[in-house]
């Protein structure tokens, strides 16, 4: 039987190639995912550990009990160098430019993550090294001085500011992003840094982490234990003081970042690998069903010469196992090559993270994909193997008619699929309702996920019952164009089970792609609307200088220059001031109470932003935020309204530096954080109000980075103390994150679509082989080569088109319901249709279906009609 199985595989090599290719792609996906997980884990650890440079160990303590005697650690046997992981901030300026910069002390070369690109590291108290981007921003170079202002504690315990002018002696690079959040770090001499810290807090503050480099040949475990004894700690991070290897510390920090979900990426991507393998399984099952049907006479002859049912079944499963094993090994090789290629591309693009030179091949990378691919292939062949055992020996004596793998689906399957679909869609609808209008959005999300999974299983399992009917309806529409189209439509229904299986494979991939595209579009629309409500202005320019009267006004010159900056579409001046409520006072326990004559207590303070209502509605992205603002009205934030116990229509007296006014209360939308007052009402409260801020609307929010950069340059050159907050940049960054995640997810799901389209080509190829005589007959009675090609092209378009259209429809439903269930917790959900993505998916599916018909058409046209009609 083994020799016979080998012989049958050699004869069917062409037919098995498509199924094998599906397995190769699926297992390559799994292997590449495992490799990518290893690279990402290593890169994450290296990025976190970058600030420790080449340290071997990390000593840690708590803020309440920091390490103060760092020199004692350096004296431990086996220790080559130590460096406290301390930093501070200082204001640095040159001319009219000012930056707030992170500052760290010098350290041993092995423990310094920053590299000198020009000059040297500082060696005295009058020297400093700056990150190259910071030096460019300040307009300074080597040999220039920079003003450094920092806070220190005076003898009486008060704060005062001192200014020093160190000389720039070095320019620095941060190659591994150790201080990426602050655009690098400035470096001063270690002794100078210690003096700065002591002057700031009035004592030695100590440090909560110390990086340790070991001497060559030192026993890591022995030094670790000695250091733990020195600091009175343990060799694990469970105690208040500890000493651990750098990698272990990086792993712990990474776990803190991900909430302990270190495997989230691996699980996320392996889910898509599983989808790809499921689709591959459908293609494989379809292939083996046809192979068994075509080998009916061979199997019957085997039964006639003594093979029993078990031997026949084992033959089919052995063939599947061999195919799965060979294809899976090839998939591992392909996945490894792709992973290494992606790594080389990332290195060539100079990605600003530390990347390994090569992928790390572990036993899991090899064994898991091979085992999974082989098991999926054998599992897909179980049903065809069972069908093979039903071939009667007498079938070998029958005429060699065209085989058919068609059989009616069972009633049990129909009932179970209907039950799963009905219950699943009910849960999905309930989850969407709970997510949007219910009080328990978490329950809505869980119900939505469960309902989506269950309903999709019901749809896929029951596809054999309804997909052929949909294909028939589509065929009737296409058939109106002529006899060739009618023949193609009839061919898709010759074997409804096979057509349903092939379309279902494509349906799965397209549904998931459409679902993710729809969900991402809805998320982008909904979350952008929520962001507009929370941060309703593109850019905010505000004064950071203060005097006894509050914030210092922005000069008219600066406001004029900012308003005229390229990219600024509209401007609204803002006056921010703090008012009091003379008729409301605080009780001893902090509650707001009505003041009686002679009652003592502190008046409740209300910080308001005074703007012109019309200008505000023009400049804000969410004009409804100030819908209730008008002269004589105070628009209270929901927080202030709740604290004051006020509602719409109530009266509130507010007192300013020059008078008191009574205003009608309007309560802002839930979550609104700003209290607004009409600028015209300021005259009664403050006779000389100062414009302390500006709301800016950008002409092109998609170019927010450039526009905000230009505004920052204008403000920096003015010499005034003001800051620029570009919320539009956050919005643009949010959109980029959504687009990136969507691209990754759609890219992963596209693998399933590619495998499904291989199944379309496989189905057409097998159909051509089955209909060899039929095609010859059609040629003999006058069907031209072009018409035969057209028939197969329409057949491919029907199979691919039905799967794609139904997949898009299901994807929209799942995307909308999922968005309602998942995003309801954040507020109102706006459902969107990604028309571009939908059209692209449909176009790709149709073109691929057309391309899939090319090879089968060439096969059908190879043989002459006379040769094909000859007796086999």
N, C-alpha and C positions, 0 to 999 in steps of 0.2 A: 504493500500500500504506500510505503514511503517513496519507492521508486516511481510508482504511478503518479503520486502527488507531485513529485519533481517534474515529471514529464508534462503533466497538465499545466503546471505553472509556466514551463517554457513555452508551451503552445499559446497560453493566455497572457504572455508577458505584456503585450500592448494594452490589453484590457485592464490589467492590474496596475499599470503605470499611474493612471489618474488617482486611483485609491491610494497607492503608495505615496504619490506627491502630496496628497492631503495629510497623510500621517507625517511626512517629512516636515511640512510647514507647521503642523500642530506641535510636534515635539521640539522643533527648533525654537518655537515660541516659548515653550516651557524652559528649555535650556538657557535661552537668552535672558529670560526673566530671572532665573536663579543667579546667573552671572551678574546681571544688572543689580540685583539685590546686594550681592557681595561688594560690588564696586561702590554702590551708594552708601552702604554701611561703613566701609573703609574710609570713604571720602568724608562722611559725616564725622566719624571719630577724629580724622586728621584735622578737619576744620575746627572742631571744638578744642582739640589738643594743640592747635597752632600757637596759642599764647604761651604754652609751656615749652615751645621750641623743641630741643632734643633732650628734654628732661627724662630721666628714668623713673623717678618717683615724685609723688606730690604729697606734701604734708598739709593737712587741713585742720581747721579749728573753727570755733563759733565766734560770732560778733561779740558775745558777752565775755568770752575768754580767749582772746586772740593769742597768737604766737608773738612774743616780744623779743626773745633772745635768739635771733636768727643766727648770730655768730656761733652759738653753741652747737647748732646743727652742722655748721661747716666743719667743726672740729671732730665729728664722728668719723671713725675709721672707715675708709672706703668712699667717703664723700669727696668729690673733686670741686664742686661749686654749688652754691645755693643762690636763689634770687626770690625775694618776696614778691608776690603777685599783687602789688599795690598800684593804685593810680589816683590821680586827682584831676581837677579841671581848673583851667585858668583862662582869663580873657586876654587875647592877643590882638594887637592892632598895629597898623602901620599906615600913616596918612589917615584917610577917611574910612579905611577898611577895617572891620573887626570880625573876629571869629571866636567861638568858645571851643577850646580844644582839650582833648584828653592828654594827660602828661604822665609818663612813666619814668622810672629811674634806669640808669645804665646797669648792665649785668654782664656776666661772662658770655662769651660768644655763643656757647652751646645753649644758653638759656635766653638769648635775645632773638625774638621772632622777626624783628625789623632788620632790614638790610640797608647799609649805606650805599647810595648810588653816586654820591658826590661829596667830597670832604671827609670828615671824621666824626666819631662820636664825641660828645662833650666831655671835658676832663676837668673843668673848673666851675665855680659858682657863677661865672659871668658868661657861660656858653650854653647853647641850646641847639638841638637838631630838630628840624621840622619835616613833616611829611611833604613830599614834593608838591602835591595838589594844594596843600595849605599855603606853602610858600608862594606858589603862583597866584593864589587868590589874594594874598597880602601884598604881592608885588615886591618881594624881597628875595635876595640870593645870598650866597656865601659872602661873609664879611659884613653884611648889613646888620643893623640892630632892629629889634622888635620890642615894642612895649608889652610887658606882661603884668597884668593887674590880677591880684588875688586877695582874698579875704584872710585876715589874721585876727587873732584874739588879743585885745589890748589888756593891759595890766588890771583894769577895773572890770574885766569880763565882757566888755562891749566889743562889737565888731568894727573893724576899720579896714580900709582898702589901701594896699601899698602897690607901688608901681616900680618895676625893675626894667632894665634895658640890656638883656643878654645879647651876645653876638651869635648870629647863625653860623655854625661851623660845619653843619652837615645836612644833606638832604636824604630823606629816607623813603624806602619802599616797603609795603606790607604784602609780600608775595603770596601768603597763604590766608590772608583775610583775618589775622588775629584780632585786629581792631577795626574791622570793616564798618561797624555801626557808627564810628566817629571819624571815618575817612582817614584811618591811620592814627598814630599817636606821636606827640612830641616827646623828646627825650632830654632829660637833664642829668647831671652827675648824681650818682647815688647819694653822696653826702649832702648835696644841695637839696635833693628830694626829701631826705629825712628831716632836714632843717625846716623845709616848707611845711611838712606835715606837723611837726612839733609846734610851729608858730600858729598853724591853723586851729589846732585843738588844744594847745597849751600843754601837751604831754605827748609821750610816745604812744601812738594809737595801736601799734602792733599790726599784724596782718593775719588774714584768715586762711591764706594759702601760701605755700612756699614750694617753688620748683627746685628739684634736687638732681644734679648730674653726678653720676658715679665715676670713680676712677677706673681706668682700664683693668679688666680682670677681676673686679670686685664682685663678691657674691651678693646678688640682688636681694635674696631672701634674708641673708644675715644683716645687711645694711638696713633693710626695711624694719626688722625687729629691733635693731639698735636705735634707730630713729624713733620708733614707737615708744621705746622705753625712755628716751630722752625727753619727749614731749608729754609723757604720761598718757599715751593713747593706745589704739589697737591697730592691727594690720587690716582692718576692714572699715568701711565708712559707717558702721553702725553706732560708733561711739561719738562723744563730743569732740574728741581729737583722734586723728587717724593718719595712717601712712599707707598709700596704695600705689600700684604702678600707674603710669600715665594713661594707658589704654583703658584700664578699669575705671579711672575717673572720667574719661571721655564717654565711656559707655553709660555711666550713671547720669551724666549731664544730658546725654542724648535721650535717655529714658524719661528724664524730667521734662524735656521739651515736648515729647510725644505722649505724655501722660502714661508712660509705661507701655505704650503700644508699639514696641520696636518692630513687630512683624506686620504692621499695618500695610506698608508698601507692598511687601511680598504677598500678603493675602489679597490685596486689591488687584495686583496685576495677574496673579495666578488665577483669579476669577475669570479674567478674560482669556487666559490660556485654556481654562476648562471649557469655556464657550467654544473656542476654536476646535478643541478636541471633540466636543459633542457634535458640532457640524461635520467634522471629519468622519465621525462614526456613522452619521447618516449617509454620507457619500459611500463609505465602505460597505455598509449594509446593502445599499442599493446595488453596488457593483456585484457583490456575492450572490444576491438574489438572481440577478440576470445570468451570472456564470452558472449557477446551479440549474436554471431553466434551460440554458443552452447545452448543458452536459447531460440532459435527461437520458439520452440513449446510452452514453458512456457509463453513467451510473447504473442504468438498468442492466447493461452487459456485465458489469462487475458483480451485480447481484446474481446474475445467471451463472457465473463461474465460481460462486461460492462466497463472495464477500457478504458479511452480515451488516445489519443496520449500524451497529456501533462502529465498524470499520469505516463505513462510508462517512459517517458523521466525523470520526476522528480525522479522516482525510481532508475534509473541508476545513476543520479547525486547525489542523497542522499547516495547511496552506496559509491560513490567516495568521498563525503565529510566526511563520517564516517571513511573510510579508511585513508584519508589524515589527519584528525584530530588526530586519535589515533596514526598513525605512526609518525606524527610531534611531538606530545608530547613525544613519546618514543625517537625521535631523539634529542630533547632538553636535555633529561636526559642523553643519551649516550654522547652527545657533552660536557655536563658539567663534566661528569665523566672523559672523555678523557682530557679535559682542566686541571682539577685538577691533574690528573695523570701526565701530562706533566710538570706541575709546581713542583710536588714532585720530578720527575726525575731530573729537572734542579737544584733543591736545593741539591739533593744528589750528583750531579756532581760538586758542589761548583762553580757554574757560578759566575764570578767576577763582578756581578751587583746586586744591591739591589732588591730582588724579594719579592712580598707579600706572606704571608703564604697560603692564599686561594684565589680562583677566586671570583670576585665580580659579583653577579647575579643581574642584573637590569631588569626592565620591558621590555626593548628592547631585552634582551637576550632570554626572554621567548616568547614575543608576536610576534616579527618579524619572527623567524623561523617557529612558528606554523601557522601564517597567510600565509607566503609564501608557505610552504609545502602544506597546505590545498588548496590554490588557484591553485597551479600547478597541483595537483591531479584532482581537479574539471575541470580545463581547459583541461587536457588531456582526460577527459571523455566526453567532449562536442560532438565530432564527433561520438563516439560510441553511445551516447544517441540519436543523430539524426538518426543513422542507426536503432536503436531499434524501433523508431516510424514508420519505413517503413515496419515492419513485418505485413503481412496481417492476419486477423483472420482465413482465410481458411488454412493457413500454419499449423495450429494445427491438421488438418485432414489428412495431408500428411504423408507418411512413414518417419520414423526417420532415414534419411540418414545422412551421415557424413556432418556436416555443413561446410560452407566455408565463409570466410570473404573477399573473393577476389572480387574485382571489378575494372574496368578500371579507370585509373586516367584521369582527365579532360584535355581538350586541353588548357584551360586557364592556368592551372598549368604548362604545358609543355612550353608554350610561355614565361610566366613570369620567370621560372627557367632558360631557355636558355638566355633570355635577361639579367638577373642578372649576370649569369656566364660570358657571353661575355663581357659586360661592365666592370664587376669587374676585370677580368683578364687583360683587356686593361688598366685600371687604375693602376693595380698592376705593369704591365710592364712599364708603363709611370713613375710611382713613382721610380722604380728601375733605370731607365735611368736618371731621373732628379737627383737622389741621387748620381750617379757615374760620370756622364759627364756634368750634367746641372750646371747652375750658381745659382740655388735656391734650395739647399738641403732640406730646411724646407718644401717647397711646395712638393718636392718629397716624404718626409716622410708622409705628410698628405694624398697625393694621394695614397701612398702604403697602409696605414692603411684602408682608405675608400675602395680601390679596393679589399684588402684582405677580409674584412668583407662582402662586397657585393658578391664577387665571391663564398665565402664559403656558404653563404645563398643559392645561386643559385645551387651549387653542392648538398647541403643537401636536398633542396626542390625537385630537379629533380632526386634524387637518385632512386625513384620508377620506373623511366623509363629505366635507364641504369644499375643499380646494378644487377637486375635479369639476364640481358644478360651477364654481367661479370661472375656471379655465374654459368650460364649455360656453358660458355666457360671453366671455371675451372672444372665444373662437367664432361665435356666431356674428359678432360685430366685425371681426376681421374678415370673415368669410365672404362678406358682401363685396369684397374687392375683386373676387375672381376665383376660378377653380383651384389655382395653386394654393391660395390662402385657405380654401375649404379643406383641401387635402392635409395641409399642415395642422389645422384645427382638429381634424379627425385623428391624426397621428398622436396628438397629445393625449387623446382619450383612449387610445388602444390599450394602454396599461395605466389606469388611473392611479394605482398604488405607487408606481414608480414616479409618475408625474408629481403626485402629492409629496412624496419623500424629497424629490429634488427641489421643488418650490419651497417646502418647509425649511430646508437647509438655508436657502437664500432668505426666507422670511425671518428666521432667527437673527441673522446678521443685520439685515436692514432695519428690523424693528429696534434693535439695540442702538444702532447708529442714530436713527431718527429720534429715539427716546432721549438719548444723551444730548443731542443737538437741541431738541425742544426744551428739555430741562434747563440746559445752560442758557438758552435765550430767555426763558422765563425768569431764571435766577438773575441774569444780568439786568433785565428790565425792572424786576421787583426790588432788588437790592440797590440799584442805582437810585430808584425813587426814594427808598428809605434813607440812603446816603444824602440825597438832596434835602430831605426834611431835617436830618440831624445836622448837616453842614450845608446850609442852603446857598452859600456863596462860593464862587470859584476861588477867589483870592481875597485874603484879609491882610491889610497893612495896618499895624497898630503901633502906637508909641510905647517904648519900654523905659522912658525916663520919667522919674517921679519927683515932685516937690511937695511942699506942705499942703498944697491945694489939690493934690492928686496927680493924675497923668499929665505930662507936659504936652501941649498942642503940637500937632504936625504943622510945619510952616506952609504958608501959601505956595511958596516956590516948589516945595517937594510935592504937594498935592497936584499942582499944575503939571509938573513933569511926569508924575505917575499916570495921570489921566491921559496924557498925550503919548504914552508908551505904545509902541506897535503891538497889536494883539489885544489891547484893552478896548472893549466895546462899550461899556457903560460904567458909571461911577456913582456911588452914593456915600456922602460924608456921614460919619458916625461920631456921636459924642457919648462917651461912656462915663457915667458918674454914679455915685452912691447917694441915694436919698434915704430919708428916714420916715417912719410912720408915727407921727406925734400922738395919734389917738390909740395906738397899740403899744403895749410894753411887754417885757418878758417877766414872767413870774420867777420866783427863786429856782424852780425846777426846770426852767427853760421854755415853758409853754407860753404861747401868745395869749394875752388876756386884754380885755378892754380896760383902759385907764380911767380910774376915778380921779376927780380933782384932788391933788395933793399926793397921789400915788407915786412912789419912787420906783425907779427901774430903768433899764436901758431900752431905748426905742429900737424897734425892729428895723434892720437895714435892708434896703432893696437896691440891688445894682441894676441899672437900666441902660439900654442903648437907645439913644434918641436919634431918629432918622426921619427923613421926609417920606411919608407913606407912598407917594407916587414913585419917587426915585427908587425906593426899596423894592416895589413890585416889579420895576423894570430890570433891576440888577439881580434879583434872587432867582435861583433855579426853581424854587418851590414858592411861587407868589402867595399861595394859600397860607403860608406861615404867618403873613402879616395881613390876612384878609380882614381881621377885626380891628385893625389899627386906624384911628382917625383922631383929629384934634379933639381934646377933651376926654380921651379914652386912654387907659393904661392897659396894655396887652400883657397880662401876667403869664409867666411860664407856669406849667402845670404844677411844678414843684412849689413855687411861691404861693400859688392859689391854695394848694393843699395846706401848707404851713400856716397861712393866714386865715384859713377857713372861709374863703370868699368864693363867690360864684358869679356867673354872668349877670350884669345889671347892678351889682352891689356898688357902693361908693367907697373910695379909698382916698384918704388925705395923705399927701406926700410933701415932705419938707426938704427944701434945698438950701444952699448957703445964703440965698437972698430972698426967700419967700416960701409960701406954702400954697398948694393948690389941691382941689378935690376933683377926682377923676372917676369916670364910670369904668367899672372893671369888665374886661373881656378876657376870658381864659383861653390860652393857646391850645394847640392840638396836643394830645397825649405824647409825652416824650420831648416836647419842645423845651429847650434849656435856656432860652433868652427871654428877658422881659423888655418889651419895647414901649417907647413913648414917642409921640409925634414931636418933631423938632420945633414946631410952632409953639408948643406948650412950655418950652424951656425958659422963655422970657420971664414967666412968673416965678421960676424957681432959682434961676441963675442969670444974672444980668450980663455976664461975660462968659458964655459957654465956650469951651475949647474943643475944636474938632480933633479927637484923639485917634481916629481910625478911618479907614476907607474900605467899603465893599466894592470889589471889582468883578465885573463879568467879562469873560474872555470871548473874543470873536470866534475862536476855533478851539474848543475844549480838548480836542484830540491832540493838539500841539501844545498841551499845557506845560510840559517840561521846558520848552524853549521860551514860552511867554513868561513863565514865572521866573526863569533865570534872568531874563532881561529886566523884569521889575526889581529883582534882588540887586542887580548891578546899579540901577538908578538909585535905590535906597542906600546902598553901601557907599556910593559916591557922594551922597548928600552930606555926609558927616553927622546926620541926626541919628539919635538912638531910636531905632524902629525895627520891627521884625516883620517878615513877610511869611504868611502861612498860606501855602498853596494847596487847598483842599482839592482843587482840580487835578493836581498831580496824584493825590491818593486815589481819586476816581479813575484816572487813566491807568494807574498801577493795578487797581482792582480789575479793570477791563482786561488788562494784559494777563493777569493771573487766570481769569476765567477763560480767555482765548487759549492760553497755553495748556491748561488742564483739559479743555475741550479737544484741542489738537491731539494731545497724548491719548485720551480715551478713544476718540474716533480712529486714530491710527491703530490702536490695539484691536478695536472691533473690526477694522477693515480687513484684518487677517481672516476673520470668520467669513466675511463677504467673499474674499478671494477664494477660500476653500470651497464655498458654496458654488461659485461660478465654475470651479473645476468640476464640481458635480454636474452642472448643466452640460458642460462639454462631454463629460463621461456618459451621461444619459443619451445625448444625441449620437455619440459614437456607437454605443451598444445598440441603439435603435436602428442605426444604419446597417450594422452587421445582421441584426435579426431580419431586417426588411430587404435583404440583398436581392432576393428574387422579385419581390414586389417592386423595388426600384427599377430593376431591369425590365419588368413588364411595362411599367409606365414609360420607360424610354422607348420600348418597342412599339408602343401605340402612339408615339408622337411627342412625348414630353421632352423638351430640349434640356440641354445641360444648364442653361441659365435658369430655367423654370425649376429644375431639381434643386439647384443652389438656393433659389428663392424660397422653395418649400421648406428646406431645412433652416434657413435664416428666420422665416416667420415662426417656425416651431420653437427655435431658441428664444426669439423675442417674446413669444407667449409665455413660456415657462419662466423666463427671467422677469418679464413685466408683471405677471400676476403676483409673483413673490414679492417684488419690489413695491408695488402699489399697496398691497395688503400690509406689508411691513411698515410702510410709511404711515398708513392709517392707524395701525396699532401703536406705532411709536409716538404719534401725536397724543393719543389717548393716555398712554402710560406716562409720557413726559408731562402732560398737564396735571394728571392726577398726582403724580409724584411731587411736582412742584407745589401743589396745593397742600399736600400732606407734610412736606419737608420744610417749606418756607413760611407756613402759616404762623409759626411761633414768632417770626420777625415782624409781622404786621400784614398789611394788605398785599395780596399776591396778584400780579399782573401776568396773565397768560399770553404767551407770544408764539408765533409760528416762524421758524427759521426758513423762510421761503428759499433763500439761496442754497442752504444746505440740502433741503428737501429736493429741490430741482437737480442739484448736483448728484445726489444719491440715485435718483431715478435715471438720470442720463447715463451715469456710469454702469448701472445694472443693465440698461437696454443695450448700450454699446458692447458691454462684455458678453451679453447673450448673443449678440450678432457675431462677435469675434469667435465665440465658442462654436459656432456652426461652420467655420471655415474648414477646419481639419476633417470633421465628419463628411462634409460635402466633397472634399478631395478624395476621400476613401470611396464614397458612393460612385464617383465618376471614373474611378480607375478601371473597373472591369467593363467590358463591352456587354451589351444586352444579350448577345448570343451565348457568351461564356457564362454569364450569370444564370441564364435559364437552363443550362445543361444540367444533367442529373449528377448529383454529387456522389 
